[in-house]
């Protein structure tokens, strides 16, 4: 099973389409995907998870319930998840993370990454909206630091993959990283 997780409106559904050629229901506004949506691709279950975090026009209690449902789904299926693709908006992620840090809170993207790591779920961070990032190396190096890792992007080429779901940029590289994580997952189970 491959899951795609991330904040609302970061491009999860579009990225799934670019990778698989299969459309999943998506919308122009956050909160359209409320329950996991499953497609089959290369004999694998691909799950488009609802977005988490702020969703304009969606009541706070509904947002919290969606987040709880996402966490519960992942915990219940942790042993089956061959790779989790955490999709972040490369253009705004640093600004959002720093805003949360200034409030003394753990940024939700960082918290979610740590949650996946605690469950030993192989993870790829798809840094989406590559077309809107001015300095990709600098941005990813800062993200690595914010995610609590040490080193540079050179050390994490198979963890942080910049893409543009909208334009299909670097999708083949992401596919290679996902395939490698799946092979490693299967080898560990043998």
KEVEX-666602 format. One record per atom (N, C-alpha, C): x, y, z; residue in three letters. Coordinates in steps of 0.05 Angstrom, whole numbers, plus 5000, padded with zeros to 4 digits. Layout:
N
XYZALA;...
***
This chain:
190
501749765000UNK;500050005000UNK;501850255000UNK;501050444984UNK;502450704983UNK;500450914992UNK;501251085011UNK;499351295019UNK;500551565013UNK;498851755006UNK;499552035001UNK;498252195022UNK;499852335038UNK;498852505060UNK;500052785058UNK;498752965071UNK;499653245071UNK;497453435077UNK;498153685080UNK;496253895085UNK;494253905062UNK;492054045067UNK;490054085046UNK;491354265024UNK;490554205000UNK;491454374976UNK;494454384971UNK;495854164977UNK;498754164970UNK;499254014944UNK;497153884932UNK;497453754907UNK;497553454908UNK;496553334929UNK;496653034932UNK;495252894909UNK;492752974903UNK;491252844882UNK;492452884855UNK;493453124850UNK;494753174824UNK;497253014821UNK;498852984843UNK;501252834842UNK;500652534837UNK;498552434850UNK;497752154845UNK;497052124815UNK;495652304804UNK;494952294775UNK;497552294758UNK;499452464764UNK;501952474749UNK;503452214751UNK;503452094774UNK;504951844778UNK;503551604766UNK;500951594768UNK;499451354761UNK;497851374735UNK;497251614726UNK;495551654703UNK;492551614710UNK;492051574736UNK;489251534745UNK;488351774761UNK;485951874753UNK;484852104767UNK;483552024793UNK;483952194813UNK;482452164838UNK;480852424842UNK;478652394856UNK;476952634860UNK;478552844874UNK;478453084864UNK;479853314876UNK;478253564871UNK;478953764886UNK;477454014883UNK;479254254884UNK;478054484879UNK;479554734879UNK;479954834907UNK;478254754925UNK;478454854953UNK;479154634972UNK;480454704995UNK;481254505014UNK;478854365026UNK;479254115034UNK;477153965048UNK;475453795030UNK;475953785004UNK;474353624986UNK;474653324992UNK;477153234996UNK;477652955003UNK;477252925033UNK;475052795042UNK;474452775071UNK;475052495081UNK;475152295063UNK;475752015071UNK;477851915052UNK;479351705060UNK;481351595042UNK;480051505016UNK;481451574993UNK;480451484967UNK;482551294956UNK;481651064947UNK;483550854939UNK;483350804908UNK;485650774896UNK;485850684869UNK;487850454868UNK;487750304847UNK;489750084843UNK;491650164821UNK;494150144827UNK;496250214808UNK;498450004810UNK;499149874788UNK;501249674788UNK;500849464810UNK;498349374813UNK;497549184834UNK;498049274862UNK;498149534866UNK;498449654893UNK;496049824899UNK;495349824924UNK;493250014933UNK;494650284938UNK;493650484925UNK;494650764928UNK;492350914942UNK;493051034965UNK;491051164981UNK;491551464981UNK;489551614972UNK;489651914974UNK;488251985000UNK;489852065020UNK;488752135046UNK;487652415046UNK;485652465063UNK;484652745065UNK;486952925074UNK;486753175066UNK;488653375076UNK;488253435105UNK;490453505119UNK;490253575147UNK;491053875150UNK;490453985173UNK;491054265177UNK;488754445171UNK;489254695168UNK;487154895164UNK;485654855137UNK;483054855139UNK;481354835115UNK;479255055116UNK;479555255099UNK;477655475099UNK;474855385096UNK;473055485113UNK;470255415111UNK;469455155124UNK;471355005134UNK;470854745147UNK;471054795178UNK;468954725193UNK;469054765222UNK;471354625235UNK;472454755256UNK;474854655270UNK;474454365279UNK;472054295290UNK;471554025300UNK;471653825277UNK;470853895253UNK;470953715230UNK;473853685222UNK;475453905222UNK;478253885216UNK;479753695235UNK;479053715261UNK;480353545281UNK;479553245277UNK;476953205270UNK;476052925266UNK;477452805242UNK;477852965221UNK;479252865197UNK;482152795205UNK;483452965220UNK;486252905228UNK;486352655245UNK;484452625264UNK;484352385281UNK;483852135263UNK;482052155244UNK;481551925226UNK;484051855210UNK;485552055201UNK;488051995186UNK;490051845203UNK;490451945228UNK;492351825246UNK;491451535252UNK;488951495257UNK;487851225264UNK;488251035240UNK;487651135216UNK;488050965191UNK;490950885189UNK;492751075192UNK;495651005189UNK;496550815211UNK;495750855235UNK;496550675257UNK;495450395252UNK;492950375242UNK;491750115237UNK;493049965214UNK;494150115195UNK;495249995170UNK;498350015169UNK;499650105190UNK;502550155190UNK;504149925178UNK;503449675185UNK;504949445176UNK;504649395146UNK;502549505134UNK;501949455105UNK;503049685088UNK;503649915100UNK;504450155085UNK;507350125076UNK;507650085050UNK;510350045038UNK;511850305036UNK;510350515031UNK;511550785030UNK;509350995034UNK;510051195050UNK;508351425053UNK;509651665039UNK;508051795022UNK;509052025008UNK;507852265022UNK;509452415037UNK;508652655050UNK;508952885031UNK;506852995021UNK;506953205002UNK;506853475016UNK;508753645011UNK;508753915023UNK;508954125000UNK;507954355006UNK;508054584987UNK;510754714991UNK;512554664972UNK;515254764973UNK;515455074974UNK;513455204963UNK;513355494963UNK;512755614990UNK;510855485005UNK;509955605030UNK;510655455055UNK;511655215053UNK;512155045076UNK;513955175097UNK;516155295089UNK;517955425108UNK;516555645123UNK;515155805109UNK;513656035122UNK;511655925142UNK;510155715135UNK;508155595153UNK;509555475177UNK;511655325173UNK;513155205195UNK;514255415214UNK;515355625203UNK;516455835221UNK;514255985236UNK;511956015224UNK;509656145238UNK;508855975262UNK;508755705258UNK;508055525280UNK;510155535302UNK;512655545294UNK;514855545313UNK;514755805330UNK;514156035317UNK;513956285332UNK;511756275353UNK;509656115348UNK;507556075368UNK;508255865389UNK;510655745387UNK;511555545406UNK;510255275401UNK;509255225377UNK;507954975370UNK;509654815351UNK;509154555351UNK;510554385332UNK;508954395306UNK;510254475284UNK;508854505258UNK;507654235250UNK;505254235240UNK;503853985233UNK;505353815213UNK;506653945193UNK;508153785174UNK;510453635187UNK;511853775205UNK;514053655220UNK;513053435238UNK;510853485252UNK;509653295270UNK;508853035255UNK;507653075231UNK;506852855215UNK;509152685205UNK;511352825197UNK;513752685189UNK;514852515212UNK;514952625236UNK;515952485259UNK;514152245266UNK;511552285263UNK;509552065268UNK;510151835249UNK;510551885223UNK;511151675204UNK;513751535211UNK;515751685220UNK;518351575228UNK;518051395253UNK;516451485272UNK;516051325296UNK;514751055290UNK;513051045270UNK;511750805262UNK;513450635243UNK;515950735237UNK;517750595219UNK;516550565191UNK;515050755182UNK;513950755155UNK;515850885136UNK;516750745115UNK;518550875096UNK;517151125084UNK;518651345084UNK;517451595077UNK;519051735056UNK;517551875038UNK;518752055018UNK;517252325022UNK;518852535024UNK;517652805025UNK;517652914997UNK;515352934985UNK;515153054958UNK;514753354961UNK;516853504955UNK;516853794958UNK;515653904932UNK;512953944933UNK;511454014909UNK;511654314903UNK;510754384880UNK;510654654870UNK;513454764864UNK;515054574854UNK;517854634847UNK;518054884829UNK;516054914812UNK;516055144793UNK;515855414807UNK;515055414833UNK;514755664848UNK;516955714868UNK;518955524869UNK;521155554889UNK;523455694875UNK;524455914887UNK;526656064875UNK;529355914877UNK;529955814901UNK;532555674905UNK;531955404918UNK;531855204901UNK;531054934910UNK;532854824931UNK;535554834926UNK;537454724945UNK;537154854973UNK;537055124973UNK;536855274998UNK;534255195012UNK;532055184997UNK;529455115009UNK;529554835022UNK;530554645007UNK;530554365017UNK;532554345040UNK;534754475039UNK;536654465062UNK;535354585087UNK;533754795084UNK;532354915108UNK;530154725118UNK;528754595099UNK;526754395107UNK;527954165122UNK;530254065113UNK;531653845127UNK;532153925156UNK;533154165160UNK;533654265187UNK;531054285203UNK;528954395191UNK;526354425205UNK;525154145212UNK;525753945196UNK;524653675201UNK;526353525221UNK;528353665233UNK;529953555255UNK;532253375246UNK;533053405221UNK;535253235210UNK;537753405207UNK;540053275207UNK;542453425203UNK;543653345176UNK;545053525164UNK;546253475138UNK;544953645117UNK;545453575092UNK;544453735069UNK;542853555051UNK;541753685030UNK;540053545011UNK;541653314999UNK;544253344995UNK;545853124984UNK;545652875001UNK;545252905027UNK;544952675045UNK;542152555044UNK;540252695033UNK;537452615034UNK;536052605007UNK;537452544986UNK;536252544959UNK;533952344956UNK;533952134973UNK;531851934972UNK;529651994993UNK;529852215006UNK;527852285026UNK;526352535016UNK;527752735007UNK;526552984997UNK;526852994967UNK;524552984953UNK;524552984924UNK;522853224914UNK;524153424902UNK;522653644891UNK;521153564866UNK;518553644865UNK;516953584841UNK;515053814835UNK;513953804811UNK;511753984804UNK;509553804794UNK;507553754811UNK;505253584802UNK;503853714779UNK;503553974781UNK;502054124760UNK;503354094733UNK;505954104731UNK;507354094705UNK;508653824700UNK;508553634719UNK;509753374715UNK;512753364718UNK;513953574729UNK;516853594732UNK;517953404753UNK;519953254746UNK;521453074765UNK;519752844775UNK;517552784762UNK;515852564770UNK;517252294767UNK;518852264747UNK;520352004743UNK;522251954766UNK;523552164775UNK;525352134798UNK;523852054823UNK;521552174828UNK;519852094851UNK;518951794848UNK;518251714824UNK;517351444819UNK;519651244825UNK;522151314817UNK;524451144823UNK;524851114853UNK;524651344868UNK;525051334897UNK;522851164910UNK;520351194901UNK;518151034912UNK;518650744906UNK;519350674882UNK;519950394875UNK;522150274892UNK;524250434897UNK;526450334914UNK;525550284942UNK;523950464953UNK;522850434981UNK;521150184982UNK;519550134961UNK;517749894961UNK;519449644960UNK;521549634943UNK;523349404942UNK;524649354969UNK;525649564982UNK;526849535009UNK;524849435029UNK;522449535028UNK;520349445046UNK;519849145043UNK;519549055017UNK;519048775012UNK;521448595020UNK;523848695016UNK;526248545025UNK;526248505055UNK;525448705070UNK;525448685099UNK;523348475108UNK;521248445093UNK;519048265101UNK;519747975094UNK;521747935076UNK;522347655067UNK;524047515088UNK;
***
